[in-house]
């Protein structure tokens, strides 16, 4: 019974977050930098990819792979593994970068608050790209701050060196890419945590659209000043900086940036929001159309209310018996069509277009054919299809119509004569009856 209880407790602890004992190391790519000034005095950065390991343990632990650089992440108030969605190391992509404070040297309030710190930025995401976790590793140093900006004076890191670090800042998003329709209320996820209590930070949400940057929300924890809406202040106290949009419009789409600044650090989490509204498709023909040979019919397929602009409308013709055939058979015949110009609806900024052709039965054989309108748009997983079945009949001749008319009139005349005769017979019989 005690074993079962321990198992249930373990499962409870691991529910909703990563079980911290599942991930002990993670292969990473350390993107080192070599900075120099060109002839014009402009900094030029040369990136140097180097193999590295992110290892969770203690300072005295041996490196899992002593042949590469090891970033030994020791215990702190933050456990990075709780913010990673995948447990298996082979399903995670990890990158590490140096981070420059551009000469700003601030005593970090966390544990081991030496005068000077080396900073490294990390980015971890699963191979499916459904979430992103980023943040900073802090490597304390007893040495005084360098005279020059560390951007131009990086400390050399040997190939097999072990760097003892702690996690100082974590920021995560589970919505790096969002697709939503019009008049929806999507929520952009942004979660952050720091390794010390009562931190002074600035949290901003910035919308970047067509080259313009607009701050849609900001919060300063020191002053308590807030501008804009969309983020719950109570949730923000617990590190939930998620931004909720109210009834999306086409102008709502763009790059949303969750920006966190904690002196001397600043980090951003980018989220792409795309508005996609599927078209409403209709045709001007009933499911069954009967025409006589020689008649003409305008056939229209209309797609309305879609966004963005690009849409494809195709008309196909095929025999009704071929509609259930397996893939690999001959494709239906494409019909030449005319497209109307795109119409712009100023109310919701959506678009409309129609594709039409003139169905000429004089050029067709008698019998049935099926016509299919197929509409493709990026908001649709599969195209929307509307169809109708055409039946073409031989027109009846005028001589045949006149003949049939005479026959009908003759039958009506005979019927009338017979009714009159029967009526007279009944009358005579009635008169001969004795009273």
N, C-alpha and C positions, 0 to 999 in steps of 0.2 A: 504493500500500500504506500509505503514511503517513497519507493521508486517511482510509482505512478504520479505521486504528488510533485516530486522534483521535476518530472518530465513536463507536467502541465505548467508549472511555474516557468520553466525554460521557454516553452512555447509562447506563454503570455509575454515574457520579456522581449521575445524576438518578433512579436506581432506588430506590424506597422513600421518597424525600423529594422535595420540590419543587425543580426545577431553578431555581436562584436568579436566573437571568437572564430567566426567563419573566414575572415580575411586577415592574414598575417603579413602579406607582402603583395606588391603590385609592380610589375615591370612598367617602366615609364621611359619617355624620351625627354631628356634634358636638353632644351634648346639654349645652348650657351651663346654668348654674344662677344664680339670683338668690335669695339667702337673706335673710330678714328675720324679725324677732320680732313676733308679734302682741301684742294687748293683755294676754294672759296670760303673756307672756314665753316662749312656745313657738316654736321655729324653724319657719318656713314656707318651703318650697322651691318656687320657680317654675321649671319646666323650659323652656328656650328652644332649640328645634332650630335648628341652623345648618349650612349646607353646608360640607364640608371635604374635603381630600384627604390621604391617607396616601401619602407619596412616599418612595421608597427612593433614596438618593443621597448627595451630599456637601453640606457647609454652603454652599458657593458656588454650587451648582446653581440654575438658574432654576426657578420653580414651573411645573408642567405646566399648572395652571389658576390664573392670577394673580388671578382674580375671587373666589376663596374662600379660606378659611383653609387653610394648608398645614402639616401636621406632617411636617417633613423628618426621616426616620429615617436617621441616619448609621450608619456601620459600628461594630460592637461585637463582643464575643465571641459574642453571640446574633444569629442571622439569623432574623428572624420568619418569613420566607417558607418556611423548612424545616418549619414547623409548620402550614402551610395546605395542605389537601388538594386544592384546586381552583386551576388556574392562571389561568383566565379571570376578569378583574375583574368582568364582568357577572354571574357566577354566585355572587358572594360578597356577603354582607351585613355591613357594617362600622359599628360605633358606637363613639364616643369619649366619655368622661366625665371631668370633673375628679375628683380624689381628694384627700380631706383626711386629714392625719395627726393632726388634732385637737391641734395644738400640740406634737407630738413631732417634734423636729428632730434627726435622727441623720445623722452623716457617712456617706454611702454608700461602701462599699469599692471600687466600680468605678472605671473610668477616668474622669478628670476629676472627682475627688471634692471638689467645692466644698462650702462649709459648708452651703449651702441648696439644695434642689431643689424644683421644681414637678413634681407627679405627675399623670399622666393614665392612666386605665384604658381599655383597648380590648377589644372583643369582635368576633371575626370568625367567621362560620360560612357554609357553603355553603347555597344556597337549599333543598336537600333536607333540611337539618337533621340530617344523619348524623354531624356532628362539631361541636365548638365549640373555638375557640382564644381564650384571653383572656390578659391580663397587664398590665404597666405600662410606660409610656413615661416616661423621666426627662428633664427639662429643667433642666440645672444653672444656677445663678444665682450671680453674684459678690456679690449684695446680701446684707446680713445678714438673718437670719430676722425676719419681722414680729412685732411685739409681740402682736398678737391672733391668735387661731386663724385659719388661712387659710379655714376653713369659712365665716366671716363676712366675710372680707376677700380675696375672689378678685382676682387680678391681671386687669386688663382686657385682653381680646384683641380686636384690631381685625379687621374683616371680611376684609382681604386680607393679614393678617400671616403671616409664615413663622416657625414655631417649630422650632428645631433640637433634636432629641431623640435619644435612644438607647433601645434595648430593654433593660430591666433584669430583667424577670421574664416568663416565658411558662409558661402551664399549658394543657393540652389534654386533651380527652376525645373518644374515638371511640364512646362508648356513652352519649349523653345520655338516651336512652330505651331501656329493655330490657324485653322480654317473655320470660318463661321459665316452664317447667313445674315441677311439684313434683319434688323429689328430683333436681334438676339442680344443676350447679356453675358458675354464670355468673361471668364475670370483668368487673369494672367498670374500664374503662381510665382511668387518670389519669397523665399525663406532665408533668413540669415541668423547667425549666432556669433558671439564674441567670447573670448576666453576670460573676461573679467566682468564684474557686476557694475551696474549703473554707468555704462559707457556714454561718452559724448559722441554722437554721430549725427550725420545729415543723410536723410533718405529722400531720394528724388525719383520720380517717374518722368521720363522724357520721351516725347513722340517725335520721331524723325521721319519726315514725309516730304519727298520731292526736294531734298536739299535744305529744308527748313527744320529747325529744332525748336520744339515748344515744350516747356515744363508744364505738365498737367497735374502734378502733385509734388509737394515738398514738405518735409518735416524736420525740424531742428530739435533734438532732444534736450539741448542745453537751455534754450529759450522757451521751448514748448510751442513755438510758432508753427502754424500750419497754413498752407495755401493749397487750394484745390480740393477735390473730393475723389472718392474711389477707393480709398484705403481706410480700413477700420482702425482707429487709434488704439482701441483696447487690444485688438489682435496684434498691432504693431509693437506693443509692450512685450509680447511673447515672441517677437521675431518673425511674425507673419506680415509681410509687406505686400501681399497679393493685391492686385489692382483690378477692380471690377468696372467694366464698361457698361454704360446705360444705353440700350437700344442702338446697336451699331448702324452706322450709315456707310456709304461708300467712302466718305472722307475719314472714316475711323481707321482704315487700314494703314499700315506702315510699320516701321521698326520701333518697338517699345523697349525702352532701356530702364532697367531697375538699377539705380546707381546708389552705392553705399560709400560714404566717406567717413573714415575714422583717422584723424590725424596721427601719423603722416601717410596713411594708406587710402587708396581709392580704388574701387572695383566696380565693374558693371556686368550686368547680365542682360544679354540681348534676346528679344523675343519678336519673331516675325508674325504679324497678324494679317491674314488675307481674307478679304470679304468675297464670298462666292455665292451668288444667288442663281439657282437652277431655272431654266426657262419653262414656261407653260406652253405646251404644244397642242395645236388643234389643226384640223383640216376641214375644208368646206364641203366635204362629201360624206354622205351616209355610208355605213359599212357595206351596203350593196347598191350598186349603180347599174341601171338597165338603160342601154342606149340602142337605138337602131342604127344600122350602118349608114354613114353619111352625116350623122349628127356630130356636133362639136361641143366640148365642155371644158371650161377653165377650171383647173385643179390648183388649189392653193394650200400650202402648208405654212403655218405661222408660228413663230416662236416669240414670246413676249416676256418681259420682266426679268431678263437675265443680266448678270454682271459677273466678270468683266466682259469686254466687248467681243472677244473672239468666240465665234460659234460656227458650226458647220452643219449645213442642211443638204441632204442627199435624197433624191427620189430614185427608187429601184422598181423594176417590173419583173415579175416571175410568175410561173405557172402555179396555181394553187396547190397542185399535187407535189410541188418541189419544196414547199415550206417546211415539211417535216423530214426532209432528207438529212443525212448525216454530214458533218464537216468533211470537206474534201471534194464534194460535188461542185459542178460549175456554178459560179456566182451569178446572182441575178443581174439583169441588164440595167445599166445606169441610164437614167432618163435625162436628156438635156433640159435644163431649167433656166429660168430667168430669176434673178435675185433683186428684190427691192433694196433701196438704200436703208442703212440702219437708222432707226428712229430713236431719239434720245428723250426719255421721260424726265422732265426737270423736277418732278415731285420727289422721286426716290433715286434719280440718277441711273436708272436701269436702261436697257436697250431692247428694241424689237426689230424683227426682220421677217420677211416672208419669201418663200420660194414657190414659183408657180410655173405651169406649162399648160399648153392647149392640147387636150386630148382629141385627136382627129380619128374618128372611127372609120372614115373612108379609106384609110391606109392600113386597116387591120383586118385580120381574119375573124370569122365568126367564132364565138365561144367565150371562155372566161380567162381573165388575167387578174393578177393581184398586184396592186401598187402599194409600195411601202415608203413612207417618209421617215427618215432617220435623222435625228438631231443630236449632235455631239457638243459637249461643253465641258470645261475643266471642273465644273461643280458636280458632274455626273460620273459615276463609276461605269455605267453602261449607257449607251445612247437611248433616248426616248424614241419609241416607234409608234406611228399611227398608220393604219392601212385601210384599204377598201378593195372590194372585188368588183371588177367590171364584167358585165355580160353584154355581148354585142349580138343583136338579132338581125335577121334579114327583114327589111321593111316590106310590108304588104303592098301589092299593086292596086291601082285605082279600079281596074276592071274587076278584080276579085272582091273589092269592097262593095262595088255597086251590085254585083251578083248576090253577094251575101245579104245586102239590103233588101233586094227584091224577094229573096227567099223568105226573109223574116216577115216582110209585109204580107206575102202570100199566106204564110202560116197563120198570121194574125187574122186575115180575112176568113180563112177556112174555119178558124176557131169561133169567130163571131157568127158565121152562118150556122154552125152546129149548135151554138148556144140558143140562137133564135128558133131553130127547128125544135129543139128539146122543149123550149118554153111553150111553143104552140101545141105540141103534142100533150103536154101536161094540162093545158087549158081545155082541150077537147075532152080529155078523159074526165076531167072534173065536171064538165057540163053534162055528160051522159049519165052520171050517177043519180039514182032515184032518191027522192027526199022522203 
